[in-house]
Amino acid sequence: MVVVRDAQGRIMHQELVNGPEVQLVWDTRQVAQGLYSVELLEDGKRLQTERLIVQP
């Protein structure tokens, strides 16, 4: 599962993904600019976290 959180930790988007290689498209036109975290989870365990900056 991929989870996108805002700077306050609120879940903004989540999507179940299958397979080792996945392309995720998240439409950011309706979200505020700022810093977000993208987490890759498997069986409830965080495997990886990356930062994402949304700009206008």
PDB file of N, CA, C and O in Angstrom, chain B, residues numbered from 101:
ATOM      1  N   MET B 101       0.844  -1.172   0.000  1.00  0.00           N
ATOM      2  CA  MET B 101       0.000   0.000   0.000  1.00  0.00           C
ATOM      3  C   MET B 101       0.892   1.239   0.000  1.00  0.00           C
ATOM      4  O   MET B 101       1.952   1.264   0.625  1.00  0.00           O
ATOM      5  N   VAL B 102       0.439   2.254  -0.711  1.00  0.00           N
ATOM      6  CA  VAL B 102       1.120   3.546  -0.721  1.00  0.00           C
ATOM      7  C   VAL B 102       0.216   4.542  -0.006  1.00  0.00           C
ATOM      8  O   VAL B 102      -0.976   4.636  -0.299  1.00  0.00           O
ATOM      9  N   VAL B 103       0.800   5.288   0.939  1.00  0.00           N
ATOM     10  CA  VAL B 103       0.052   6.276   1.709  1.00  0.00           C
ATOM     11  C   VAL B 103       0.759   7.620   1.579  1.00  0.00           C
ATOM     12  O   VAL B 103       1.969   7.714   1.781  1.00  0.00           O
ATOM     13  N   VAL B 104      -0.005   8.660   1.240  1.00  0.00           N
ATOM     14  CA  VAL B 104       0.527  10.021   1.169  1.00  0.00           C
ATOM     15  C   VAL B 104      -0.035  10.792   2.351  1.00  0.00           C
ATOM     16  O   VAL B 104      -1.248  10.829   2.554  1.00  0.00           O
ATOM     17  N   ARG B 105       0.850  11.409   3.133  1.00  0.00           N
ATOM     18  CA  ARG B 105       0.443  12.185   4.307  1.00  0.00           C
ATOM     19  C   ARG B 105       0.904  13.629   4.163  1.00  0.00           C
ATOM     20  O   ARG B 105       1.939  13.913   3.560  1.00  0.00           O
ATOM     21  N   ASP B 106       0.109  14.539   4.733  1.00  0.00           N
ATOM     22  CA  ASP B 106       0.523  15.938   4.742  1.00  0.00           C
ATOM     23  C   ASP B 106       1.475  16.171   5.916  1.00  0.00           C
ATOM     24  O   ASP B 106       1.804  15.238   6.648  1.00  0.00           O
ATOM     25  N   ALA B 107       1.912  17.410   6.089  1.00  0.00           N
ATOM     26  CA  ALA B 107       2.896  17.738   7.129  1.00  0.00           C
ATOM     27  C   ALA B 107       2.366  17.495   8.540  1.00  0.00           C
ATOM     28  O   ALA B 107       3.154  17.341   9.474  1.00  0.00           O
ATOM     29  N   GLN B 108       1.037  17.460   8.710  1.00  0.00           N
ATOM     30  CA  GLN B 108       0.440  17.197  10.024  1.00  0.00           C
ATOM     31  C   GLN B 108       0.167  15.709  10.241  1.00  0.00           C
ATOM     32  O   GLN B 108      -0.346  15.320  11.290  1.00  0.00           O
ATOM     33  N   GLY B 109       0.505  14.885   9.265  1.00  0.00           N
ATOM     34  CA  GLY B 109       0.319  13.445   9.401  1.00  0.00           C
ATOM     35  C   GLY B 109      -1.024  12.921   8.934  1.00  0.00           C
ATOM     36  O   GLY B 109      -1.301  11.727   9.054  1.00  0.00           O
ATOM     37  N   ARG B 110      -1.863  13.799   8.402  1.00  0.00           N
ATOM     38  CA  ARG B 110      -3.173  13.368   7.904  1.00  0.00           C
ATOM     39  C   ARG B 110      -3.012  12.628   6.579  1.00  0.00           C
ATOM     40  O   ARG B 110      -2.211  13.024   5.731  1.00  0.00           O
ATOM     41  N   ILE B 111      -3.773  11.556   6.408  1.00  0.00           N
ATOM     42  CA  ILE B 111      -3.730  10.800   5.166  1.00  0.00           C
ATOM     43  C   ILE B 111      -4.465  11.583   4.085  1.00  0.00           C
ATOM     44  O   ILE B 111      -5.645  11.906   4.228  1.00  0.00           O
ATOM     45  N   MET B 112      -3.757  11.881   3.007  1.00  0.00           N
ATOM     46  CA  MET B 112      -4.321  12.634   1.892  1.00  0.00           C
ATOM     47  C   MET B 112      -4.714  11.711   0.739  1.00  0.00           C
ATOM     48  O   MET B 112      -5.629  12.011  -0.027  1.00  0.00           O
ATOM     49  N   HIS B 113      -4.012  10.590   0.629  1.00  0.00           N
ATOM     50  CA  HIS B 113      -4.273   9.633  -0.453  1.00  0.00           C
ATOM     51  C   HIS B 113      -3.710   8.296  -0.011  1.00  0.00           C
ATOM     52  O   HIS B 113      -2.652   8.231   0.614  1.00  0.00           O
ATOM     53  N   GLN B 114      -4.423   7.237  -0.339  1.00  0.00           N
ATOM     54  CA  GLN B 114      -3.867   5.902  -0.135  1.00  0.00           C
ATOM     55  C   GLN B 114      -4.360   4.999  -1.241  1.00  0.00           C
ATOM     56  O   GLN B 114      -5.477   5.142  -1.739  1.00  0.00           O
ATOM     57  N   GLU B 115      -3.505   4.066  -1.615  1.00  0.00           N
ATOM     58  CA  GLU B 115      -3.833   3.202  -2.737  1.00  0.00           C
ATOM     59  C   GLU B 115      -3.152   1.856  -2.542  1.00  0.00           C
ATOM     60  O   GLU B 115      -1.970   1.781  -2.206  1.00  0.00           O
ATOM     61  N   LEU B 116      -3.914   0.808  -2.756  1.00  0.00           N
ATOM     62  CA  LEU B 116      -3.373  -0.538  -2.690  1.00  0.00           C
ATOM     63  C   LEU B 116      -2.647  -0.819  -3.992  1.00  0.00           C
ATOM     64  O   LEU B 116      -3.199  -0.603  -5.071  1.00  0.00           O
ATOM     65  N   VAL B 117      -1.419  -1.297  -3.900  1.00  0.00           N
ATOM     66  CA  VAL B 117      -0.623  -1.593  -5.089  1.00  0.00           C
ATOM     67  C   VAL B 117      -0.187  -3.049  -5.042  1.00  0.00           C
ATOM     68  O   VAL B 117      -0.021  -3.629  -3.969  1.00  0.00           O
ATOM     69  N   ASN B 118      -0.005  -3.623  -6.211  1.00  0.00           N
ATOM     70  CA  ASN B 118       0.430  -5.015  -6.323  1.00  0.00           C
ATOM     71  C   ASN B 118       1.651  -5.083  -7.214  1.00  0.00           C
ATOM     72  O   ASN B 118       1.752  -4.351  -8.198  1.00  0.00           O
ATOM     73  N   GLY B 119       2.570  -5.955  -6.873  1.00  0.00           N
ATOM     74  CA  GLY B 119       3.741  -6.162  -7.705  1.00  0.00           C
ATOM     75  C   GLY B 119       4.919  -5.323  -7.275  1.00  0.00           C
ATOM     76  O   GLY B 119       4.768  -4.356  -6.528  1.00  0.00           O
ATOM     77  N   PRO B 120       6.104  -5.699  -7.754  1.00  0.00           N
ATOM     78  CA  PRO B 120       7.335  -5.002  -7.350  1.00  0.00           C
ATOM     79  C   PRO B 120       7.527  -3.648  -8.026  1.00  0.00           C
ATOM     80  O   PRO B 120       8.234  -2.791  -7.495  1.00  0.00           O
ATOM     81  N   GLU B 121       6.909  -3.442  -9.187  1.00  0.00           N
ATOM     82  CA  GLU B 121       7.058  -2.170  -9.892  1.00  0.00           C
ATOM     83  C   GLU B 121       5.677  -1.580 -10.134  1.00  0.00           C
ATOM     84  O   GLU B 121       4.828  -2.193 -10.781  1.00  0.00           O
ATOM     85  N   VAL B 122       5.468  -0.386  -9.606  1.00  0.00           N
ATOM     86  CA  VAL B 122       4.157   0.248  -9.687  1.00  0.00           C
ATOM     87  C   VAL B 122       4.334   1.715 -10.040  1.00  0.00           C
ATOM     88  O   VAL B 122       5.249   2.376  -9.549  1.00  0.00           O
ATOM     89  N   GLN B 123       3.464   2.213 -10.883  1.00  0.00           N
ATOM     90  CA  GLN B 123       3.434   3.645 -11.171  1.00  0.00           C
ATOM     91  C   GLN B 123       2.166   4.199 -10.550  1.00  0.00           C
ATOM     92  O   GLN B 123       1.067   3.718 -10.824  1.00  0.00           O
ATOM     93  N   LEU B 124       2.324   5.212  -9.714  1.00  0.00           N
ATOM     94  CA  LEU B 124       1.193   5.827  -9.032  1.00  0.00           C
ATOM     95  C   LEU B 124       1.052   7.259  -9.521  1.00  0.00           C
ATOM     96  O   LEU B 124       2.025   8.014  -9.531  1.00  0.00           O
ATOM     97  N   VAL B 125      -0.145   7.634  -9.922  1.00  0.00           N
ATOM     98  CA  VAL B 125      -0.420   9.002 -10.353  1.00  0.00           C
ATOM     99  C   VAL B 125      -1.355   9.618  -9.330  1.00  0.00           C
ATOM    100  O   VAL B 125      -2.448   9.107  -9.087  1.00  0.00           O
ATOM    101  N   TRP B 126      -0.919  10.726  -8.727  1.00  0.00           N
ATOM    102  CA  TRP B 126      -1.708  11.433  -7.717  1.00  0.00           C
ATOM    103  C   TRP B 126      -1.935  12.853  -8.213  1.00  0.00           C
ATOM    104  O   TRP B 126      -0.983  13.615  -8.384  1.00  0.00           O
ATOM    105  N   ASP B 127      -3.181  13.204  -8.440  1.00  0.00           N
ATOM    106  CA  ASP B 127      -3.537  14.531  -8.938  1.00  0.00           C
ATOM    107  C   ASP B 127      -3.416  15.541  -7.795  1.00  0.00           C
ATOM    108  O   ASP B 127      -4.224  15.533  -6.866  1.00  0.00           O
ATOM    109  N   THR B 128      -2.418  16.399  -7.866  1.00  0.00           N
ATOM    110  CA  THR B 128      -2.149  17.356  -6.785  1.00  0.00           C
ATOM    111  C   THR B 128      -2.790  18.717  -7.027  1.00  0.00           C
ATOM    112  O   THR B 128      -2.540  19.653  -6.267  1.00  0.00           O
ATOM    113  N   ARG B 129      -3.603  18.848  -8.057  1.00  0.00           N
ATOM    114  CA  ARG B 129      -4.215  20.147  -8.348  1.00  0.00           C
ATOM    115  C   ARG B 129      -5.171  20.601  -7.256  1.00  0.00           C
ATOM    116  O   ARG B 129      -5.421  21.799  -7.124  1.00  0.00           O
ATOM    117  N   GLN B 130      -5.709  19.678  -6.470  1.00  0.00           N
ATOM    118  CA  GLN B 130      -6.689  20.026  -5.442  1.00  0.00           C
ATOM    119  C   GLN B 130      -6.107  20.007  -4.024  1.00  0.00           C
ATOM    120  O   GLN B 130      -6.856  20.095  -3.051  1.00  0.00           O
ATOM    121  N   VAL B 131      -4.784  19.894  -3.899  1.00  0.00           N
ATOM    122  CA  VAL B 131      -4.171  19.886  -2.565  1.00  0.00           C
ATOM    123  C   VAL B 131      -3.315  21.131  -2.382  1.00  0.00           C
ATOM    124  O   VAL B 131      -2.856  21.733  -3.353  1.00  0.00           O
ATOM    125  N   ALA B 132      -3.111  21.504  -1.143  1.00  0.00           N
ATOM    126  CA  ALA B 132      -2.301  22.686  -0.831  1.00  0.00           C
ATOM    127  C   ALA B 132      -0.835  22.421  -1.144  1.00  0.00           C
ATOM    128  O   ALA B 132      -0.357  21.290  -1.055  1.00  0.00           O
ATOM    129  N   GLN B 133      -0.132  23.488  -1.514  1.00  0.00           N
ATOM    130  CA  GLN B 133       1.302  23.335  -1.723  1.00  0.00           C
ATOM    131  C   GLN B 133       1.962  23.048  -0.391  1.00  0.00           C
ATOM    132  O   GLN B 133       1.458  23.446   0.660  1.00  0.00           O
ATOM    133  N   GLY B 134       3.081  22.364  -0.433  1.00  0.00           N
ATOM    134  CA  GLY B 134       3.802  22.067   0.790  1.00  0.00           C
ATOM    135  C   GLY B 134       4.492  20.720   0.734  1.00  0.00           C
ATOM    136  O   GLY B 134       4.638  20.122  -0.332  1.00  0.00           O
ATOM    137  N   LEU B 135       4.911  20.256   1.892  1.00  0.00           N
ATOM    138  CA  LEU B 135       5.670  19.024   2.027  1.00  0.00           C
ATOM    139  C   LEU B 135       4.743  17.869   2.381  1.00  0.00           C
ATOM    140  O   LEU B 135       3.894  17.990   3.265  1.00  0.00           O
ATOM    141  N   TYR B 136       4.912  16.759   1.691  1.00  0.00           N
ATOM    142  CA  TYR B 136       4.139  15.547   1.926  1.00  0.00           C
ATOM    143  C   TYR B 136       5.103  14.376   2.057  1.00  0.00           C
ATOM    144  O   TYR B 136       6.220  14.420   1.542  1.00  0.00           O
ATOM    145  N   SER B 137       4.668  13.337   2.746  1.00  0.00           N
ATOM    146  CA  SER B 137       5.468  12.120   2.810  1.00  0.00           C
ATOM    147  C   SER B 137       4.722  11.017   2.080  1.00  0.00           C
ATOM    148  O   SER B 137       3.498  10.911   2.163  1.00  0.00           O
ATOM    149  N   VAL B 138       5.477  10.204   1.367  1.00  0.00           N
ATOM    150  CA  VAL B 138       4.925   9.069   0.638  1.00  0.00           C
ATOM    151  C   VAL B 138       5.507   7.817   1.280  1.00  0.00           C
ATOM    152  O   VAL B 138       6.722   7.617   1.279  1.00  0.00           O
ATOM    153  N   GLU B 139       4.636   6.979   1.826  1.00  0.00           N
ATOM    154  CA  GLU B 139       5.074   5.783   2.545  1.00  0.00           C
ATOM    155  C   GLU B 139       4.685   4.535   1.768  1.00  0.00           C
ATOM    156  O   GLU B 139       3.573   4.431   1.251  1.00  0.00           O
ATOM    157  N   LEU B 140       5.606   3.601   1.693  1.00  0.00           N
ATOM    158  CA  LEU B 140       5.338   2.288   1.123  1.00  0.00           C
ATOM    159  C   LEU B 140       5.188   1.320   2.283  1.00  0.00           C
ATOM    160  O   LEU B 140       6.118   1.138   3.069  1.00  0.00           O
ATOM    161  N   LEU B 141       4.015   0.694   2.393  1.00  0.00           N
ATOM    162  CA  LEU B 141       3.719  -0.212   3.498  1.00  0.00           C
ATOM    163  C   LEU B 141       3.465  -1.617   2.973  1.00  0.00           C
ATOM    164  O   LEU B 141       2.898  -1.805   1.897  1.00  0.00           O
ATOM    165  N   GLU B 142       3.901  -2.607   3.764  1.00  0.00           N
ATOM    166  CA  GLU B 142       3.598  -4.004   3.460  1.00  0.00           C
ATOM    167  C   GLU B 142       3.230  -4.693   4.759  1.00  0.00           C
ATOM    168  O   GLU B 142       4.011  -4.694   5.711  1.00  0.00           O
ATOM    169  N   ASP B 143       2.049  -5.277   4.803  1.00  0.00           N
ATOM    170  CA  ASP B 143       1.552  -5.942   6.017  1.00  0.00           C
ATOM    171  C   ASP B 143       1.614  -5.014   7.228  1.00  0.00           C
ATOM    172  O   ASP B 143       1.933  -5.453   8.334  1.00  0.00           O
ATOM    173  N   GLY B 144       1.310  -3.730   7.021  1.00  0.00           N
ATOM    174  CA  GLY B 144       1.288  -2.758   8.105  1.00  0.00           C
ATOM    175  C   GLY B 144       2.648  -2.234   8.520  1.00  0.00           C
ATOM    176  O   GLY B 144       2.739  -1.398   9.418  1.00  0.00           O
ATOM    177  N   LYS B 145       3.710  -2.711   7.881  1.00  0.00           N
ATOM    178  CA  LYS B 145       5.068  -2.264   8.214  1.00  0.00           C
ATOM    179  C   LYS B 145       5.563  -1.294   7.149  1.00  0.00           C
ATOM    180  O   LYS B 145       5.395  -1.528   5.952  1.00  0.00           O
ATOM    181  N   ARG B 146       6.169  -0.211   7.597  1.00  0.00           N
ATOM    182  CA  ARG B 146       6.704   0.793   6.679  1.00  0.00           C
ATOM    183  C   ARG B 146       8.012   0.285   6.084  1.00  0.00           C
ATOM    184  O   ARG B 146       8.965  -0.003   6.808  1.00  0.00           O
ATOM    185  N   LEU B 147       8.047   0.179   4.760  1.00  0.00           N
ATOM    186  CA  LEU B 147       9.251  -0.273   4.070  1.00  0.00           C
ATOM    187  C   LEU B 147      10.124   0.888   3.626  1.00  0.00           C
ATOM    188  O   LEU B 147      11.352   0.802   3.639  1.00  0.00           O
ATOM    189  N   GLN B 148       9.468   1.982   3.229  1.00  0.00           N
ATOM    190  CA  GLN B 148      10.216   3.130   2.712  1.00  0.00           C
ATOM    191  C   GLN B 148       9.364   4.381   2.838  1.00  0.00           C
ATOM    192  O   GLN B 148       8.139   4.323   2.729  1.00  0.00           O
ATOM    193  N   THR B 149      10.018   5.508   3.069  1.00  0.00           N
ATOM    194  CA  THR B 149       9.348   6.805   3.110  1.00  0.00           C
ATOM    195  C   THR B 149      10.156   7.796   2.281  1.00  0.00           C
ATOM    196  O   THR B 149      11.378   7.874   2.406  1.00  0.00           O
ATOM    197  N   GLU B 150       9.467   8.543   1.443  1.00  0.00           N
ATOM    198  CA  GLU B 150      10.097   9.580   0.629  1.00  0.00           C
ATOM    199  C   GLU B 150       9.350  10.888   0.845  1.00  0.00           C
ATOM    200  O   GLU B 150       8.172  10.881   1.204  1.00  0.00           O
ATOM    201  N   ARG B 151      10.024  12.001   0.631  1.00  0.00           N
ATOM    202  CA  ARG B 151       9.396  13.319   0.729  1.00  0.00           C
ATOM    203  C   ARG B 151       8.969  13.779  -0.655  1.00  0.00           C
ATOM    204  O   ARG B 151       9.608  13.477  -1.662  1.00  0.00           O
ATOM    205  N   LEU B 152       7.867  14.520  -0.671  1.00  0.00           N
ATOM    206  CA  LEU B 152       7.337  15.062  -1.913  1.00  0.00           C
ATOM    207  C   LEU B 152       6.969  16.516  -1.662  1.00  0.00           C
ATOM    208  O   LEU B 152       6.261  16.825  -0.704  1.00  0.00           O
ATOM    209  N   ILE B 153       7.445  17.404  -2.514  1.00  0.00           N
ATOM    210  CA  ILE B 153       7.107  18.819  -2.400  1.00  0.00           C
ATOM    211  C   ILE B 153       6.121  19.163  -3.507  1.00  0.00           C
ATOM    212  O   ILE B 153       6.409  18.971  -4.688  1.00  0.00           O
ATOM    213  N   VAL B 154       4.952  19.674  -3.117  1.00  0.00           N
ATOM    214  CA  VAL B 154       3.937  20.103  -4.078  1.00  0.00           C
ATOM    215  C   VAL B 154       4.051  21.614  -4.217  1.00  0.00           C
ATOM    216  O   VAL B 154       3.955  22.352  -3.237  1.00  0.00           O
ATOM    217  N   GLN B 155       4.258  22.060  -5.452  1.00  0.00           N
ATOM    218  CA  GLN B 155       4.376  23.484  -5.749  1.00  0.00           C
ATOM    219  C   GLN B 155       3.329  23.863  -6.783  1.00  0.00           C
ATOM    220  O   GLN B 155       2.885  23.018  -7.561  1.00  0.00           O
ATOM    221  N   PRO B 156       2.934  25.133  -6.795  1.00  0.00           N
ATOM    222  CA  PRO B 156       1.920  25.566  -7.784  1.00  0.00           C
ATOM    223  C   PRO B 156       2.458  25.505  -9.205  1.00  0.00           C
ATOM    224  O   PRO B 156       1.741  25.832 -10.150  1.00  0.00           O
TER     225      PRO B 156
END
